[in-house]
Amino acid sequence: MQSTPVALVTGANKGIGLQIAKDLAAKGFKVLVGARKLDLGVAAARSIGGGAQAIRLDVTDRSTIAEAARQIEETVGRLDVLVNNAGISRPIKPGTPIEEMRDGDKLSRVSVADMSVVFETNVFGVVAVTQAMLPLLRKAPAGRIVNISSAGGSLTLKDSPSEFSRQYVGLYQASKAALNAVTQAFAIELEGTSIKVNAACPGFTATAISNFAPGAGSVEDAAREPVRLALLDANGPTGTFSNVDGPLPW
């Protein structure tokens, strides 16, 4: 069995996922770069170096999830860290202005078909990947699961009329609220094991999902909290939701 710790990051061929993969590789992990298109994963793995390896994984395709789990089992034998990073805002064309993205995200306007697509990636995909990888995480001395969420999914924050982000409510935020519930459910189920499950908000970041909006944060800053949670020791928490500034309310 692999002696070097192993991390799988979904959606790791670009953006925040790629930076998380780079940071974990720098911490001594063998990083598996999950990507829907293998060629993009291979290019990303080469840019990371340090033994990073591409693996085809589309979180909306159960067959690729099962095959990825089989490959990990056969090649490295376990998984120490799973970062569920893959996510989408909604089915839109590249280059769509951020204002139009936010306006079209409103639940009064979004189609149920678009809602299904987003939840398939942001929620059901996380559940499917986590279920498939749990047997491998159980083989690690101390498994860690980090789900990339958003403060926009906090129901508590949105309950306050003075909360700035209250004006940004819609499909994406609803999917992240569901993801937070999924995070809690897995954390509670795995209490008493060596596996810790937490959610991280990377903050508003300049990536393709935000159309590289002016003023958005860097991927380097966005990766800090997910990486911290991936590296928690035995005394670290489970079932938490946080960003770089500390805990966030569910």
Backbone as a ProteinNet text record, in pm:
[ID]
protein_1_A
[PRIMARY]
MQSTPVALVTGANKGIGLQIAKDLAAKGFKVLVGARKLDLGVAAARSIGGGAQAIRLDVTDRSTIAEAARQIEETVGRLDVLVNNAGISRPIKPGTPIEEMRDGDKLSRVSVADMSVVFETNVFGVVAVTQAMLPLLRKAPAGRIVNISSAGGSLTLKDSPSEFSRQYVGLYQASKAALNAVTQAFAIELEGTSIKVNAACPGFTATAISNFAPGAGSVEDAAREPVRLALLDANGPTGTFSNVDGPLPW
[TERTIARY]
84.6	0	87.8	40.3	110	144.9	272.5	312.5	292.8	309.2	284.6	134.8	91.6	-52.1	-107.8	-231.6	-294.5	-416.8	-428.5	-543.6	-608.1	-740.3	-817	-891.1	-873.6	-943.7	-1027.9	-1158.6	-1244.5	-1243.7	-1262.3	-1258.9	-1127	-1017.6	-886.5	-801.9	-858	-776.8	-768	-842.4	-835.8	-887	-870	-928.2	-886.1	-980.3	-952.7	-906.7	-968.5	-929.7	-785.3	-739.7	-599.3	-507	-543.2	-458.2	-455.4	-569.7	-572	-480.4	-487.5	-402	-254.6	-220.4	-81.1	-34.7	-121.1	-83.2	-67.4	-154.1	-142.5	-17.8	14	136.4	258.8	254.9	365.7	377.3	267.7	267.6	307.1	344.2	392.4	291.7	175.3	73.7	97.9	60.6	42.3	-97.8	-108.3	-236.9	-296.3	-421.2	-496.4	-584.7	-559.6	-626.7	-752.5	-866.5	-992.3	-1036.6	-1068.8	-1111.1	-1208.1	-1307.5	-1402.8	-1334.7	-1240.4	-1166.6	-1023.8	-984.1	-855.2	-739.2	-746.3	-634.5	-611.1	-720	-706.1	-646.7	-684.8	-628	-480.1	-441.3	-299.3	-217.3	-268	-197.1	-184	-290.8	-287.8	-188.2	-187.4	-95.8	49.2	76.3	211.8	250.9	156	185.9	209.4	149.8	166.7	299.3	331.6	453.6	442.7	556.9	558.5	480.6	470.2	399.4	249.5	198.5	55.4	10.8	-108	-158.5	-302.2	-331.3	-467.5	-553.7	-681.4	-776.8	-909.5	-966	-1092.7	-1204	-1274.5	-1381.2	-1480.7	-1596.9	-1708.3	-1807.4	-1828.3	-1910.6	-2056.8	-2096.1	-2233.5	-2245.2	-2134	-2131.9	-2088.9	-2185.8	-2157.7	-2054.9	-2049.2	-1953.1	-1810.2	-1785.9	-1649.6	-1612.3	-1711	-1683.5	-1640.8	-1715.8	-1683.8	-1547.6	-1518.5	-1390.5	-1275.6	-1296.2	-1192.6	-1163	-1268.3	-1249.5	-1173.4	-1206.9	-1137.5	-989.8	-960.2	-820.7	-741.3	-802.3	-733.2	-707.1	-805.3	-790.1	-674.6	-665.2	-564	-424.6	-415.5	-284.5	-223.3	-306.3	-250.3	-311.7	-428.3	-482.2	-559.5	-554.4	-628.5	-639.7	-716.2	-730.7	-727.8	-637.1	-625.8	-712.6	-725.7	-802.1	-888.5	-1014.3	-1105.1	-1152.6	-1125.1	-1174.5	-1280.3	-1405.2	-1516.2	-1525.4	-1450.4	-1439.3	-1525.3	-1549.3	-1621.6	-1757	-1787.5	-1914.3	-1943.5	-2070.9	-2112	-2212.3	-2227.1	-2327.9	-2461.2	-2463.3	-2578.1	-2534.3	-2611.4	-2571	-2574.8	-2459.2	-2451.2	-2336.1	-2337.6	-2231.3	-2111.3	-1988.5	-1869.7	-1874	-1829.8	-1826.5	-1952.5	-2051.9	-2175	-2144	-2186.8	-2158.8	-2210	-2138.1	-2171.5	-2310.7	-2350.4	-2483.3	-2592.2	-2570	-2667.1	-2669.9	-2553.2	-2546.9	-2630.5	-2614.3	-2686.1	-2836.1	-2873	-3014.4	-3080.5	-3011.1	-3066.2	-3066.2	-2998.8	-2990.4	-3115.4	-3198	-3314.1	-3413	-3460	-3546.5	-3679.3	-3720.7	-3845.5	-3831	-3705.2	-3680.8	-3612.2	-3539.7	-3461.4	-3553.2	-3513	-3593.3	-3561.2	-3658.4	-3636.4	-3528	-3518.4	-3413.9	-3275.5	-3257.3	-3129.2	-3101.6	-3206.5	-3190.3	-3142.4	-3195.9	-3155	-3008.6	-2963.4	-2823.6	-2730.3	-2763.9	-2678.4	-2674.1	-2789.5	-2792.8	-2723.6	-2729.2	-2662.1	-2511.7	-2455	-2311.7	-2279.2	-2346.1	-2308.1	-2351	-2452.3	-2504.8	-2497.4	-2568.8	-2573.2	-2435.6	-2358.4	-2223.6	-2134.4	-2147.6	-2068.7	-2105.4	-2234	-2278.4	-2225.5	-2238.5	-2195.7	-2046.1	-1966.1	-1820.3	-1782.3	-1842.4	-1810.1	-1844.6	-1961.6	-2000	-1899.6	-1856.9	-1764.1	-1626.4	-1583.7	-1448.9	-1439.8	-1553	-1549.7	-1472.3	-1489.8	-1410.4	-1260	-1216.8	-1074.5	-1031.8	-1118.5	-1088.7	-1080.8	-1161.1	-1158.6	-1026.7	-956.5	-828.8	-713.3	-736.2	-632.2	-625.9	-510	-500.3	-596.9	-618.4	-707.4	-761.6	-878.2	-936.4	-992.7	-983.6	-1036.4	-1120.4	-1241	-1328.2	-1354.3	-1327	-1350	-1444.8	-1559.3	-1656.3	-1647.4	-1630.8	-1619.6	-1759.1	-1794	-1925.9	-1916.9	-2008.4	-2010.7	-2088.1	-2042.3	-2117.1	-2257.2	-2272.9	-2404.2	-2503.3	-2454.2	-2542	-2583.8	-2537.9	-2572	-2713.4	-2803.9	-2940.4	-2943.8	-2854.4	-2850.2	-2811.6	-2707.6	-2667.1	-2778.6	-2842.7	-2948.5	-3072.4	-3084.5	-3199.4	-3192.4	-3074.6	-3056	-3079.6	-3174.3	-3201.1	-3080.5	-2985.3	-2868.2	-2754.3	-2770.7	-2665.3	-2654.1	-2533.6	-2511	-2544.1	-2504.3	-2522.1	-2667.6	-2756.5	-2897.9	-2955.3	-2897.2	-2946.1	-2906.8	-2812	-2769.4	-2824.2	-2947	-3008.1	-3062.1	-3048.8	-3097.1	-3052.3	-3041.5	-3013.4	-2880.2	-2773.7	-2640.9	-2639.2	-2695	-2695.9	-2779.6	-2890.8	-2974.7	-2898.7	-2820.2	-2742.8	-2636.7	-2578.2	-2475	-2535.9	-2658.8	-2727.2	-2752.3	-2791.3	-2811	-2679.2	-2571	-2439.3	-2399.1	-2430.7	-2399.4	-2472.9	-2598.1	-2674.2	-2612	-2565	-2497.2	-2369.8	-2295.3	-2171.9	-2201.2	-2302.7	-2341	-2380.9	-2457.6	-2506.1	-2390.8	-2294.6	-2178.7	-2095.8	-2078	-1998.1	-2060.4	-2193.6	-2262.4	-2253.9	-2273.1	-2267.9	-2130.5	-2026.1	-1889.1	-1827.1	-1906.5	-1855.6	-1810.2	-1699.9	-1648.3	-1551.1	-1534.4	-1434	-1317.3	-1216.2	-1102	-1122.6	-1242.4	-1270.9	-1340.7	-1286.4	-1345.7	-1403.1	-1521	-1591.2	-1623.6	-1575.3	-1598.3	-1626	-1686.9	-1716.2	-1636.3	-1587	-1507.5	-1564.5	-1569	-1604.5	-1475.9	-1445.2	-1321.5	-1332.3	-1454.3	-1474.5	-1495.9	-1537.7	-1563.2	-1429.6	-1409.4	-1277	-1280.1	-1171.4	-1158.7	-1132.3	-1238.9	-1230	-1334.5	-1339.5	-1436.2	-1579	-1603.1	-1739.5	-1789.8	-1697.4	-1735.3	-1704.3	-1665.6	-1626.1	-1509.8	-1423.1	-1304.4	-1342.2	-1442.8	-1497	-1390.1	-1386.4	-1291.2	-1312.4	-1203.6	-1211.8	-1226.5	-1245.6	-1257	-1121.1	-1122.7	-999.2	-918.1	-798.2	-708.1	-734.7	-695.7	-710.8	-619.6	-507	-415.8	-483.2	-553.5	-625.3	-743	-810.8	-928	-892.3	-772.1	-731.6	-689.2	-665.1	-606.6	-692	-822	-906.8	-932.1	-961.4	-975.6	-850.7	-734.1	-609.5	-590.8	-623.1	-612.2	-699.2	-820.8	-911.5	-864.1	-799.9	-746.6	-632.1	-566	-447.6	-477.3	-604.3	-638.2	-576.6	-529.2	-476.1	-590.1	-554.9	-655.9	-742.5	-691.6	-766.9	-853.2	-846.6	-922.6	-1071.7	-1152.1	-1297.9	-1354.1	-1476.3	-1552	-1691.3	-1755.3	-1888.4	-1889.6	-1787.3	-1780.4	-1793.5	-1821.6	-1835.3	-1756.1	-1656.2	-1566.9	-1506.7	-1449	-1363.5	-1234.4	-1150.7	-1020.4	-1032	-1147.3	-1164.4	-1221.6	-1261.1	-1314.4	-1444.9	-1518.2	-1643.5	-1750.1	-1832.3	-1948.7	-2074.7	-2185.5	-2309.4	-2371.4	-2432.7	-2495.6	-2615.6
-120.3	0	124.7	228.2	355.5	409.6	447.1	504.5	655.4	720.1	863.7	889.9	990.8	1020	1057.3	1016.8	1033.9	1123.6	1219.4	1309.6	1308.3	1303.5	1317.1	1449.5	1530.6	1658.2	1653.7	1670.3	1670.1	1809.3	1812.7	1940.1	2012	1935.9	1989.9	2033.5	2037.1	2075.2	2226.8	2303.7	2449.2	2513.7	2644	2721.8	2682.9	2689.5	2660.5	2516.6	2423.6	2283	2259.9	2325.2	2311	2366	2480.8	2538.7	2450.8	2393.2	2300.9	2182.6	2130.9	2017.8	2055.9	2174.4	2221.2	2231.4	2287.9	2307.3	2173.8	2078.4	1947.3	1873.5	1888.6	1827.5	1886.3	2017.1	2083.3	2037.2	1986	1934.1	1786	1729	1591.4	1486.9	1528.7	1433.4	1388.9	1264.9	1221.7	1267.4	1354	1414.1	1351.3	1311.8	1260.6	1373.8	1414.4	1529.1	1482	1496.7	1454.9	1554.2	1505	1592.2	1517.5	1589.1	1526.1	1482.5	1565	1532.3	1496.5	1375.1	1324.1	1408.5	1456.8	1534.3	1662.7	1723.7	1843.9	1808.3	1692.4	1646.3	1617	1558.7	1527.5	1656.2	1756.4	1884.5	1948.4	1941.4	1998.7	1924.3	1791.2	1710.9	1744.8	1766.6	1804.7	1939.4	2031	2163.7	2156.5	2056.5	2039.4	1972.7	1866.8	1791.5	1709	1667.9	1595.9	1466.5	1400.2	1273.1	1286.1	1407.8	1425.5	1340.5	1288.5	1195.8	1230.4	1234.3	1263.4	1138.7	1162.1	1052.3	1105	1032.9	1078.2	1059.1	1168.3	1161.1	1273.1	1234.6	1326.7	1297.1	1393.5	1366.9	1342.4	1371.3	1344.6	1212.6	1140.5	1013.4	902.9	823.5	721.4	620	593.2	494.5	543.9	674.6	726.4	730.6	754	752.5	613.1	512.3	373.8	333.9	374.9	339.8	409.9	535.5	607.3	537.8	496.1	425.1	294.7	224.9	98.6	124.2	227.4	259.2	295.9	375.3	415.1	293.3	206.1	83	-0.4	-14.2	-101.2	-39.7	94.5	157.3	206.1	263.9	316.2	254.8	193.7	114.3	187	320.5	394.5	540.6	616.9	760.3	830.6	926	999.7	1124.9	1188	1312.1	1310	1349.6	1371.3	1515.8	1591.4	1728.5	1732	1749.2	1760.1	1905.1	1934.8	2072.6	2101.2	2001.7	2025	2090.6	2195.6	2263.7	2357.4	2391.3	2486.3	2584.7	2699.5	2795.9	2764.7	2755.1	2709	2692.1	2623.2	2604.3	2736.6	2798.4	2926.6	2924.1	3018	3028.9	3100	3056.8	3126.3	3274.1	3359.9	3502.9	3576.8	3506.5	3573.4	3674.7	3799.8	3900.9	3856.1	3892.7	3848.2	3896.7	4016.7	4067.8	3979.7	3937.2	3850.6	3713.3	3665.1	3537.4	3542.9	3649.1	3661.9	3677.7	3755.3	3776.9	3646.7	3571.3	3446.1	3335	3358.5	3258.3	3258.2	3361.9	3375	3261	3204.1	3087	3115.3	3241.1	3274.4	3266.9	3259.2	3260.5	3134.5	3068	2953.7	2836.3	2758.6	2642	2524.9	2438.1	2318.6	2232.9	2236	2159.6	2210.1	2342.8	2399.3	2366.9	2369.6	2336.9	2193.6	2103.9	1963.7	1947.5	2022.8	2015	2060.3	2172	2225.5	2132.2	2082.8	1991.8	1858.8	1816.5	1692.8	1703	1820.1	1840.7	1876.1	1979.1	2036.5	1955.5	1872.1	1796.8	1646	1598	1454	1399.9	1478.5	1435.3	1418.9	1510.7	1501.4	1374.6	1347.6	1226.5	1101.9	1097.7	979.7	955.3	1062.6	1047.6	1006.2	1069	1036	891	846.4	707.2	611	642	553.6	551.6	665.2	676	640.3	626.7	596.9	469.2	359.2	239.4	265.9	352.7	386.4	479.4	571.3	660.7	583.6	478.2	396.8	320.5	301.5	230.5	321.5	452	546.9	558.7	595.2	614.6	721.4	824.8	934.2	1002.4	961.7	1018	1158.1	1240	1375.8	1403	1455.1	1494.2	1643.4	1716.5	1860.8	1892.5	1949.4	1988.6	2139.2	2177.4	2319.5	2378.8	2458.7	2517.8	2667.8	2743.6	2888.7	2950.2	3067.4	3139.8	3172.5	3174.5	3197.7	3088.5	2974	2864.8	2870.1	2972.2	2983.8	3038.2	2958.3	3003.5	3105.8	3089.9	3182.4	3322.3	3333.3	3464.1	3529	3449.4	3504.6	3545.9	3497.7	3530.3	3671.8	3732.7	3867.2	3971.2	4064.3	4167	4255.2	4262.9	4348.1	4277.9	4149.7	4073.6	4114.4	4158	4207	4102.2	3978.9	3873.9	3830.2	3885.9	3850.6	3880.2	3981.6	4016	3911.1	3823.7	3718.4	3584	3559.2	3431.6	3368.1	3238.6	3173	3029	2981.7	2841.3	2796.9	2870.3	2831.1	2824.8	2927.4	2932.3	2818.3	2786.2	2675.7	2543.7	2526.8	2402.3	2392.6	2505.8	2503.6	2482.8	2531	2501.8	2351.8	2290.1	2144.8	2072.8	2124.1	2063.7	2071.8	2182.4	2194.3	2087.7	2061.8	1957.6	1820.8	1797.1	1671.5	1657.4	1767.1	1766.2	1726.7	1790	1756.8	1609.8	1562.5	1424.3	1324.6	1344.6	1254.6	1267	1389	1408.7	1336.5	1347.4	1281.1	1129.6	1081.4	936.5	879.2	958.5	908.9	947.1	1004.1	1030.7	899.4	905.7	784.2	709.7	755.7	697.5	795.5	759.9	849.5	946.1	945	1030.5	1158.1	1271.8	1401.1	1462.6	1523.4	1581.3	1727.3	1817.5	1960.1	2031.5	2148.7	2231.2	2360.5	2406	2528.2	2623.5	2750.4	2855.3	2921.7	2913.7	2974.2	3124.4	3178.2	3319.3	3344.5	3464.3	3502.5	3511.6	3425.4	3405.7	3427.3	3478	3500.8	3369	3302.4	3176.7	3179.4	3071.9	3063.9	3071	3018.2	3015.6	3156.9	3251.7	3391	3477.9	3413.3	3486.1	3581	3539	3616.7	3762	3777.1	3908.7	3999.6	4125.1	4220.9	4233.4	4236.4	4250.7	4121.2	4010.7	3880.8	3837.8	3750	3706.2	3609.7	3580.3	3491.1	3345.2	3255.6	3113	3070.6	3139.5	3107.3	3129.6	3241.9	3269.5	3173.4	3143	3054.9	2914.9	2869.5	2732.9	2717.2	2826.7	2818.2	2740	2771.3	2704.5	2557.8	2524.2	2382.3	2300.1	2356.3	2283.9	2268	2370.9	2359.5	2245.1	2236.3	2130.6	1993.1	1986.8	1859.1	1808.6	1901.7	1866.5	1858.4	1857.4	1851.9	1730.2	1750	1636.8	1568.6	1472.8	1393.5	1477.5	1591.7	1678.2	1780.6	1778.3	1874.2	1844.9	1943.4	1928.4	1851.3	1808.9	1752	1812.8	1817.6	1875.7	2026.1	2093	2239.2	2302.5	2432.5	2514.3	2641.5	2671.1	2782.2	2845	2964.5	3025.7	3068.1	3144	3177.8	3262.6	3326.3	3410.6	3336.4	3209.6	3132.2	3064.9	3020	2945.9	3031.7	2964.7	3027.4	2958.7	3030.9	2966.3	2884.3	2774	2690	2762.8
0	0	0	-67.4	-76.1	62.1	83.8	212.2	214.2	99.6	89.4	98.1	174.4	180.9	44	20.5	-111.1	-98.1	-190.3	-191.7	-329.8	-331.2	-455.4	-449.7	-553.9	-564.8	-691.4	-677.9	-795.4	-859.4	-990.9	-1062.3	-1044.2	-1050.4	-1013.4	-1131.7	-1249.7	-1365.9	-1384	-1302.1	-1313.6	-1184.8	-1175	-1067.4	-927	-836	-695	-677.1	-749.8	-738.2	-773.6	-879.5	-920.3	-812.4	-754.2	-650.1	-525.2	-488.3	-375.1	-402.4	-524.9	-562.7	-553.8	-600.4	-593.2	-447.9	-363.2	-223.2	-150	-178.5	-114.6	-163.4	-292	-344.7	-274.3	-250.6	-181.5	-36.7	19.5	156.8	162.2	47.9	47.2	5	-43.1	-87.8	-231.2	-257.9	-395.1	-431.7	-530.1	-562.9	-688.7	-676.8	-790.4	-840.5	-964.1	-1023.5	-1095	-1029.3	-1089.4	-1194.6	-1313.7	-1423.4	-1513.8	-1565.5	-1656.8	-1785.7	-1833.5	-1954.9	-1915.8	-1946.9	-1899.9	-1950.7	-2074.5	-2128.7	-2049.2	-2001.9	-1919.2	-1782.9	-1731.7	-1605.5	-1617.3	-1729.1	-1752.6	-1757.4	-1828.5	-1837	-1698.9	-1620.1	-1485.3	-1397.2	-1405.8	-1324.9	-1358.5	-1485.9	-1526.9	-1467.5	-1460.9	-1405.1	-1254.3	-1190.4	-1045.8	-1014.6	-1090.8	-1066.2	-939.7	-885.7	-758.4	-756.7	-870.1	-873.7	-887.2	-915.7	-936.7	-1055	-1045.7	-1148	-1182.9	-1312.1	-1356.8	-1347.3	-1316.2	-1313.2	-1367.8	-1461.7	-1520.7	-1419.4	-1389.4	-1291.3	-1320.2	-1367.3	-1387.3	-1275.6	-1186.7	-1068.5	-1103.3	-1226.4	-1269.2	-1344.8	-1357.1	-1430.9	-1334.9	-1291	-1189.2	-1236.7	-1367	-1416.8	-1400.6	-1421.9	-1404	-1256.7	-1169.7	-1025.4	-980.8	-1025.1	-988.4	-1043.4	-1165.4	-1226.3	-1154.5	-1114	-1040.1	-907.7	-837.4	-710.5	-732.1	-840	-870.1	-897.2	-975.5	-1007.2	-882.9	-795.7	-672.2	-585.1	-575.4	-497.6	-550.6	-680.5	-740.7	-741.2	-752.4	-767	-635.6	-546.5	-421	-296.3	-311.1	-201.3	-93.7	-92.4	9.4	-33.2	44.1	19.5	154.5	168.7	294.1	295.6	179.8	169.7	44.8	61.3	-51.1	-44.9	-149.8	-159.9	-269.7	-227.7	-322.6	-368	-474	-521.9	-644.3	-727.9	-853	-826.6	-901.6	-883.3	-998.7	-1014.4	-1117.2	-1056.9	-1121.9	-1076.3	-1142	-1272.2	-1348.5	-1493.7	-1575	-1715.3	-1791.4	-1810.7	-1880.6	-1979.5	-2071.1	-2169.2	-2107.6	-2142.5	-2092.7	-2131	-2040.4	-2068.5	-2030.4	-1972.9	-1930.9	-1820.9	-1834.3	-1730.9	-1594.7	-1489.2	-1354.2	-1313	-1357.6	-1323.2	-1384	-1508.3	-1574.8	-1508.6	-1464.6	-1395.6	-1268.2	-1190.9	-1064.2	-1087.1	-1189	-1216.8	-1260.5	-1343.7	-1393.4	-1291.3	-1178.6	-1072.2	-984	-995.5	-908	-930.4	-819	-828.1	-896.6	-899.4	-967.3	-1119.5	-1165.1	-1309.8	-1360.5	-1274.8	-1319.1	-1353.3	-1452.7	-1490.2	-1397.6	-1382	-1301.4	-1365.1	-1498	-1567.3	-1527.9	-1525	-1482.5	-1336.6	-1255.2	-1113.3	-1096.8	-1175.7	-1169.9	-1206.5	-1309	-1352.4	-1240.2	-1175.8	-1069.6	-949	-906.8	-792.3	-825.2	-949.7	-989	-966.2	-993.2	-971.8	-827.6	-775.2	-645.8	-524.4	-541.1	-426.8	-450.9	-552	-576	-613.4	-688.1	-724.9	-603.6	-507	-382.9	-306.4	-298.1	-227.7	-298.2	-429.5	-505.6	-493	-505.6	-494.6	-352.9	-252.6	-113.3	-82.3	-125.5	-102.6	-166	-288.5	-359.8	-295.3	-238.6	-183.7	-35.9	32.1	175.9	209.6	134.8	167.9	161.9	71.2	59.9	172.8	212.5	324.2	455.8	468.3	590.2	603.4	492.6	497	536.5	537.2	575.5	727.7	782	927.3	977.8	897.2	938	813.3	767.6	646.7	669.3	565.6	572.5	447.4	467.8	358.3	371.3	264.3	262.2	147	178.6	77.2	53.5	-71.4	-103.7	-114.7	-14.7	-6	-32.2	25	7.9	123.6	167.6	270	219	87.1	28.6	62.4	108.3	147.7	292.9	365.4	507.4	523.9	577.1	602	714.7	810.4	923.7	878.3	795.2	745.4	664.2	580.6	494.9	575.7	697.7	780.9	835.5	828.2	881.1	771.3	791.5	690.4	660.4	753.8	734.7	661.7	635.6	569.5	422.7	383.6	246.6	141.2	165.5	65.3	50.5	133.8	125.6	-13.1	-80.5	-213.9	-317.6	-281.9	-373.4	-324.8	-357.3	-322	-449.3	-459.1	-578.8	-588.1	-709.2	-735.4	-677.2	-705	-656.6	-504.1	-440.6	-294.6	-236	-301	-254	-260.9	-367.9	-381.4	-272.9	-235.4	-131.8	7.1	27.8	153.9	165	53.9	52.5	76.5	17.1	38.4	185.1	249.8	392.8	473.5	437.8	506.8	483.2	361.4	329.1	412.1	424.6	504.8	648.1	706.7	844.1	857.4	760.8	767.5	766.2	676.6	672.1	799.5	850	971.8	1090.2	1103.2	1214.1	1199.2	1077.1	1053.9	1084.6	1059.1	1075.4	1209.3	1299.1	1434.1	1497.1	1566.7	1628.4	1539.3	1414.9	1326.1	1315.6	1238.8	1220.1	1104.3	1044.9	930	976.3	933.9	965.8	838.4	851.4	736.7	766.8	683	705	573.4	583.5	466.5	474.2	359.6	353.7	250.3	286.6	191.2	143.8	14.2	-36.2	-58.7	-51.3	-79.2	-227.6	-260.1	-399.8	-471.4	-568.9	-628	-778.4	-830.6	-975.1	-1047.1	-1086.5	-1161.2	-1272.5	-1348.8	-1457.6	-1406.2	-1285.7	-1232	-1201.1	-1175.7	-1151.9	-1272.3	-1384	-1505.6	-1476.7	-1381.9	-1344.5	-1312.6	-1229	-1196.4	-1135.9	-1177.7	-1119.7	-969.5	-895.4	-751	-674.8	-747.2	-680.9	-628.3	-527.6	-464	-548.7	-503.2	-575.7	-540	-629.5	-601.1	-486.9	-473	-362.6	-227.3	-214.6	-90	-72.9	-183.9	-177.8	-130.8	-161.6	-127.2	17.6	86.4	220.7	319.7	327.2	425.8	389.9	263.4	229.3	261.7	236.3	264.8	414.9	491.1	637.2	688.4	638.5	682.7	637.6	522.9	473.9	560.6	629.7	709	859.1	897.8	1040.3	1108.4	1230.4	1306.1	1381.9	1465.1	1535.3	1628.6	1672.4	1763	1688.9	1557.5	1478.6	1480.6	1442.2	1448.8	1330.1	1343.4	1233.5	1235.4	1118.9	1111.4	1124.9	1069.8	1078.7	941	941.4	821.1	847.2	763.7	794.5	670.1	691.1	589.7	658.3	590.6	647.8	774.4	793.1	911.7	1030.9	1010.1	1120.3	1088.6	1192.5	1171.4	1104.3	1023.4	962.2	1014.9	1027.2	1072.1	958.1	992	889.9	828.4
[MASK]
++++++++++++++++++++++++++++++++++++++++++++++++++++++++++++++++++++++++++++++++++++++++++++++++++++++++++++++++++++++++++++++++++++++++++++++++++++++++++++++++++++++++++++++++++++++++++++++++++++++++++++++++++++++++++++++++++++++++++++++++++++++++++

